[in-house]
Amino acid sequence: MKKQNKFVSFVYSWKVAPYIFVLPFIISFAFFWVYPLFSTVKMSFQSIQPGMITWVGMKNYSKLFHDTTFHLAIENSFLYMVLTLVLLIPFPMLFACIMNTAFMKYKAFYKSILYLPALTSVVVAGTIFRLMFSELDGSAMNQVMHLFGFESVKWLKARPTGFFALLTLCCWRWTGVNMLYFLAGLQGINISLYESASIDGATTWQKFKNITLPLLRPTTIYVLTISIYAGLAMFMESYMLWSGNSSPKNIGLTIVGYLYRRGIEKNELGYASAVGLVLLLIGLAINVTQLWLSGTFKQEEQ
């Protein structure tokens, strides 16, 4: 009984209790993130075949340097990331500003409708968009082309039209989510600032430029950060749109898609590990750079 009381008092002590509460997170973080990361680093220096593991040093990274398919995958992922940033930051911000105005009615209804695509399975969404952008004359997009007097287009067999389909799917799924982020940021701005600006004769553009944009900066940085990661890590949208990981001339191949091809389809786990680490370094480099340029690190130091 005394031992049990000692154990209970030990667990509930002010010094020990905080560590017990964070222990589940530490264990899961170590098991699902730290251990896989170190294993990936180790595997990237190996050639892993069924029943045979060989240490190859920097051979996988040297092979990546001369791998033109990998270079195309990087180009596709980078282009997709840039285009999604151009589309999924200004427009959701604009929609959030409109939604936040006093004359906007049925706000809850519109927010629900715009968020609904994010709840849709990417498998279902990709299948629907693949049918919409089919090269058949009866597909939805070709029917639209016919209305304007144009011929049918083989949407998913050329890079420009294929990227258009991919970006359309992306915007359909994530515009509402980013809009809600910006809307949350707008609702945190004190309305008295706009009232004071109106008394001083400020125009709508001046209020947006001098009040909304500066005070939305933390939200914008957050949306930018997660959008960079999402753009570089995109895989399922492309996989479902082209009904597999083999698009014509690799026009839809991404870095994660190439990792899947080499690691799962070709069973080259060592080479795939090197691809994954390069993706991690690229994502870290871009995000750290944009956080540094935005002054986030300087603010934390202060």
Number of C-alpha atoms within 10 A of each C-alpha: 6 7 8 9 10 11 12 11 13 13 15 13 11 10 10 12 14 12 12 13 10 10 12 11 11 13 12 11 12 13 12 11 12 13 11 12 16 11 12 20 15 15 23 26 20 23 18 19 12 7 5 7 12 12 14 14 14 13 16 20 18 10 13 18 11 10 11 11 16 20 15 19 21 21 15 20 24 18 15 23 20 15 14 20 17 11 15 23 18 14 15 22 23 14 17 23 17 13 21 17 10 7 8 10 11 9 12 9 9 14 17 12 11 18 19 15 20 16 8 11 11 19 14 11 19 22 17 15 20 22 15 18 22 21 18 16 15 14 17 16 21 22 17 14 15 15 10 9 9 11 13 18 19 15 21 23 18 17 17 12 15 22 20 15 20 23 19 14 21 22 17 16 21 19 21 24 20 26 26 20 17 27 23 15 19 21 12 11 14 11 10 9 12 17 13 11 16 14 8 9 11 15 11 11 10 13 17 15 12 12 16 18 15 11 17 18 14 15 18 19 16 13 19 19 18 11 21 21 18 16 21 23 18 19 21 17 20 26 21 19 27 23 15 11 21 16 19 14 12 17 20 28 27 29 26 21 23 24 24 20 17 18 19 12 12 11 15 19 22 26 23 25 25 25 24 22 16 16 19 14 11 16 19 14 12 14 19 15 12 16 17 13 11 14 11 14 12 11 9 7 6 5
